[in-house]
């Protein structure tokens, strides 16, 4: 029986599917072969086995019978399909390197070596093979046959006495047990030996079952850990898919908004060739506002400010305001950004924390763009960025340009103000440093 430990610590194993010299011959190994090599049903160790999802392993013969019968594991009634059965090979080369005892060990042979060497020893040099005595017809180890006939064989002694004394004057010989009695005694000894082997095998099977149970529990734990890991990976993939879908949706929204604003953008090509009277979107996070008749409004002392129409910026409803500071001879033109109550406020994050860039576009030179940056997180007026409860004119901003520098930004009496959300704070920090450097350079000049 496969992997059955005997009293002296060896493991009697039956092999199948290897070579004619090895197949179906119980072989005593000096160390145990792993349980996953052993058929869970017939205990034979084959050269090829099938592993099921329930962790049981079967030789090809048992597996084929199971498939023809019901495709259900006979040990725990777990159903399976052919695609779920994994093939495990046990090469003869791996087997031949394992250490074994000679097959004549029970006859007294003490050889121990690799299975490959044991085959050569057994067939070529071992003299512990069992032979039959030509006189008494008893079984004798080959190396002892000469001594047997000289000293023990009753058939041999009887023949010698007949030749020496003659048949009529034969010396009385002591009573010799009948051959049938010897056979019975020999059979009794064999039965006792077999019973001892059965007891040893039973203990070995119990140990194997205990080991198999522990191994199965460990394997199930590994399977559970693997499933949990795969579930985590699937969850991560789903999250990435959701992020991709969200990004795709945002991109499509920006495209739709850009297409909606395209007429106004084309209407304002060449930077306010003929300024449109409303704001228009370049994307979901960027809005432009052409301010008409800026010079005339700036000269009108009764018009301290100009309000844009409310617009949606990144989902938030907002407004731009242009103010004129006439306390100095050179009038300061300032821009302010403010939030307005909107229908989508319940689904937005509050307070508003996304950095904002307001810019005065130059008709021909982008480097001359005037910028004003706002960081709601660092604002001295945090209440401005709370969820607005009423439509009031509270905003944050500051000076963009003086009246004396205004002319080069005016095209056909209008200027173009833009407001943009800078969701990337690294980009915001870089642009903030550029604004600081420009302001310092302007002070030096």
DRENMARKE-391829 format. One line per 8 residues: number of its first residue (from 1); for each residue x, z, y of C-alpha. Coordinates in steps of 0.02 Angstrom, whole numbers. Layout:
BEGIN
NUM = X,Z,Y  ...
This chain:
BEGIN
1 = 0,0,0  69,-44,171  158,89,275  126,224,144  257,361,159  320,436,-4  391,610,-32  569,555,0
9 = 524,478,169  518,294,120  374,176,158  301,70,18  239,-93,93  151,-244,21  195,-410,106  102,-575,114
17 = 136,-748,183  327,-740,182  420,-804,27  386,-804,-161  518,-669,-187  434,-552,-62  247,-586,-70  138,-459,-160
25 = 288,-356,-218  281,-174,-157  442,-146,-58  510,23,-3  570,20,179  676,162,249  575,164,413  394,132,458
33 = 335,-37,520  219,-28,674  34,-12,636  -9,-168,736  80,-268,599  -33,-197,463  -204,-266,415  -332,-133,462
41 = -436,-180,309  -321,-213,160  -162,-129,227  -56,-283,186  75,-336,314  58,-525,337  170,-649,425  24,-691,540
49 = -118,-576,594  -267,-579,712  -299,-443,841  -477,-411,902  -541,-339,1066  -577,-174,977  -389,-155,941  -407,-181,753
57 = -287,-303,669  -324,-411,515  -228,-529,402  -283,-712,397  -375,-690,231  -480,-542,290  -508,-623,460  -573,-786,383
65 = -694,-689,273  -756,-591,425  -785,-752,523  -880,-831,379  -982,-671,357  -1040,-610,528  -897,-612,657  -915,-423,671
73 = -774,-298,649  -813,-205,485  -729,-45,547  -828,-15,708  -961,-154,709  -891,-232,868  -941,-417,880  -807,-545,922
81 = -781,-732,944  -636,-841,888  -577,-860,1067  -560,-671,1082  -446,-655,929  -260,-653,973  -135,-721,846  17,-610,814
89 = 165,-682,717  288,-578,615  434,-694,575  526,-680,410  690,-671,509  631,-509,590  579,-442,420  741,-483,331
97 = 843,-374,451  748,-215,406  826,-89,286  751,-68,112  787,10,-60  816,-95,-215  657,-135,-314  741,-48,-463
105 = 754,115,-369  634,201,-490  752,149,-630  900,235,-547  971,102,-429  1036,179,-267  1061,19,-166  1005,26,18
113 = 1029,-120,138  948,-260,233  804,-347,147  905,-508,145  1049,-420,54  927,-329,-62  861,-497,-125  1036,-556,-171
121 = 1078,-387,-249  919,-383,-354  939,-559,-424  1128,-562,-446  1212,-391,-465  1083,-255,-501  1096,-191,-682  947,-74,-674
129 = 821,-203,-735  703,-153,-876  728,-240,-1044  648,-222,-1217  747,-151,-1363  754,-278,-1504  741,-140,-1634  614,-13,-1574
137 = 529,-127,-1448  541,11,-1317  580,-18,-1133  758,26,-1082  865,3,-924  980,-143,-960  1140,-47,-923  1088,86,-1051
145 = 1037,-30,-1193  1200,-11,-1289  1198,180,-1285  1013,175,-1328  1042,79,-1488  1190,187,-1537  1113,357,-1506  926,354,-1481
153 = 847,200,-1557  759,254,-1719  745,77,-1777  933,55,-1767  972,218,-1865  850,174,-2003  931,6,-2027  1106,83,-2038
161 = 1051,212,-2167  974,78,-2277  1137,-17,-2278  1242,138,-2317  1141,229,-2451  1030,94,-2517  842,91,-2519  823,198,-2677
169 = 949,333,-2628  904,345,-2443  940,516,-2369  784,602,-2306  768,584,-2119  688,706,-2002  512,673,-1946  508,545,-1806
177 = 361,532,-1688  251,384,-1718  277,241,-1591  95,259,-1537  130,441,-1489  280,385,-1387  170,258,-1299  40,391,-1261
185 = 172,509,-1192  247,371,-1087  76,322,-1022  38,504,-980  198,516,-879  154,356,-788  -19,422,-749  56,583,-680
193 = 177,482,-574  33,372,-514  -71,525,-468  75,594,-368  91,427,-279  -95,427,-243  -84,602,-168  64,548,-63
201 = -26,390,-9  -180,489,40  -76,603,151  12,453,223  -154,367,260  -215,522,350  -57,526,454  -75,341,489
209 = -256,365,543  -204,507,660  -66,400,733  -183,252,747  -313,359,837  -182,420,961  -116,244,985  -292,176,1008
217 = -332,306,1140  -172,264,1232  -211,78,1218  -388,107,1283  -315,205,1429  -197,59,1465  -342,-63,1453  -446,44,1572
225 = -300,51,1694  -278,-137,1681  -464,-165,1712  -459,-48,1862  -308,-141,1930  -392,-309,1906  -550,-242,1989  -445,-186,2136
233 = -365,-358,2147  -536,-441,2139  -599,-326,2278  -447,-372,2382  -479,-557,2351  -661,-534,2402  -607,-447,2561  -486,-589,2600
241 = -624,-713,2564  -739,-621,2684  -602,-621,2816  -578,-808,2789  -765,-838,2801  -773,-734,2960  -625,-829,3035  -704,-993,2985
249 = -869,-940,3063  -779,-891,3224  -688,-1058,3226  -851,-1152,3202  -930,-1048,3339  -786,-1091,3456  -804,-1274,3412  -992,-1268,3446
257 = -964,-1178,3611  -829,-1303,3659  -946,-1446,3618  -1083,-1364,3722  -962,-1345,3867  -889,-1518,3845  -1006,-1602,3971  -958,-1476,4104
265 = -774,-1491,4055  -781,-1679,4069  -877,-1657,4231  -730,-1552,4293  -589,-1662,4230  -441,-1689,4345  -474,-1508,4394  -633,-1506,4494
273 = -649,-1687,4542  -832,-1648,4562  -857,-1462,4531  -1005,-1410,4422  -1110,-1265,4493  -1104,-1157,4334  -981,-1073,4214  -931,-1162,4056
281 = -843,-1109,3895  -678,-1173,3832  -697,-1060,3681  -793,-904,3629  -657,-799,3713  -626,-907,3869  -744,-952,4013  -712,-1051,4172
289 = -805,-1033,4338  -792,-1167,4472  -818,-1079,4640  -888,-1205,4765  -863,-1209,4953  -736,-1070,4943  -664,-1101,5116  -833,-1102,5201
297 = -887,-943,5113  -724,-858,5156  -749,-898,5341  -927,-828,5334  -906,-645,5380  -1081,-607,5318  -1030,-656,5140  -912,-519,5076
305 = -921,-577,4896  -977,-714,4776  -1057,-676,4606  -1047,-791,4455  -1192,-816,4337  -1184,-696,4187  -1100,-772,4035  -1057,-723,3855
313 = -874,-687,3822  -825,-640,3643  -1005,-584,3613  -1011,-473,3769  -1116,-517,3922  -1007,-516,4078  -989,-577,4257  -850,-624,4379
321 = -850,-576,4561  -745,-647,4704  -720,-530,4854  -644,-560,5024  -543,-422,5105  -544,-458,5293  -458,-297,5349  -297,-394,5372
329 = -272,-554,5473  -220,-644,5313  -379,-626,5209  -353,-566,5030  -454,-652,4893  -485,-538,4744  -572,-560,4576  -663,-429,4472
337 = -726,-425,4293  -882,-325,4247  -991,-300,4093  -1178,-328,4094  -1317,-270,3977  -1347,-399,3841  -1463,-427,3694  -1320,-412,3569
345 = -1254,-244,3630  -1318,-149,3477  -1203,-248,3362  -1046,-234,3471  -906,-107,3476  -909,16,3622  -818,58,3729  -749,-115,3767
353 = -560,-111,3728  -503,-294,3725  -374,-342,3860  -437,-467,3989  -343,-600,4088  -418,-672,4249  -328,-823,4320  -338,-941,4469
361 = -297,-1114,4405  -180,-1229,4500  -237,-1412,4507  -70,-1487,4453  58,-1353,4408  14,-1230,4273  164,-1122,4315  85,-1081,4483
369 = -67,-1003,4401  -114,-835,4479  -153,-702,4349  -234,-531,4347  -226,-429,4186  -341,-286,4137  -314,-162,3993  -476,-64,3967
377 = -383,67,3863  -265,109,4007  -394,87,4146  -415,220,4281  -602,182,4276  -649,199,4092  -834,212,4134  -832,27,4180
385 = -801,-17,3998  -935,94,3922  -1094,11,3863  -1184,-42,4023  -1355,35,4046  -1408,-62,4200  -1361,-220,4293  -1247,-148,4429
393 = -1095,-223,4513  -955,-114,4445  -798,-205,4390  -609,-197,4380  -484,-319,4452  -385,-346,4612  -300,-469,4728  -261,-643,4667
401 = -205,-740,4819  -195,-733,5011  -283,-853,5128  -117,-924,5184  -76,-975,5003  -251,-1034,4961  -246,-1216,5011  -146,-1282,4864
409 = -274,-1207,4742  -424,-1291,4824  -487,-1459,4764  -635,-1539,4853  -677,-1370,4929  -681,-1276,4763  -569,-1166,4657  -571,-1134,4470
417 = -572,-954,4406  -548,-923,4219  -571,-765,4116  -502,-745,3939  -495,-609,3806  -319,-573,3741  -356,-500,3568  -171,-505,3522
425 = -93,-356,3612  82,-426,3588  27,-579,3686  -50,-466,3818  113,-367,3834  214,-527,3854  98,-595,3988  96,-426,4076
433 = 287,-431,4088  276,-608,4159  153,-549,4292  267,-403,4339  419,-517,4351  322,-643,4458  261,-505,4574  437,-436,4594
441 = 507,-609,4629  370,-638,4759  414,-473,4845  598,-522,4853  556,-692,4926
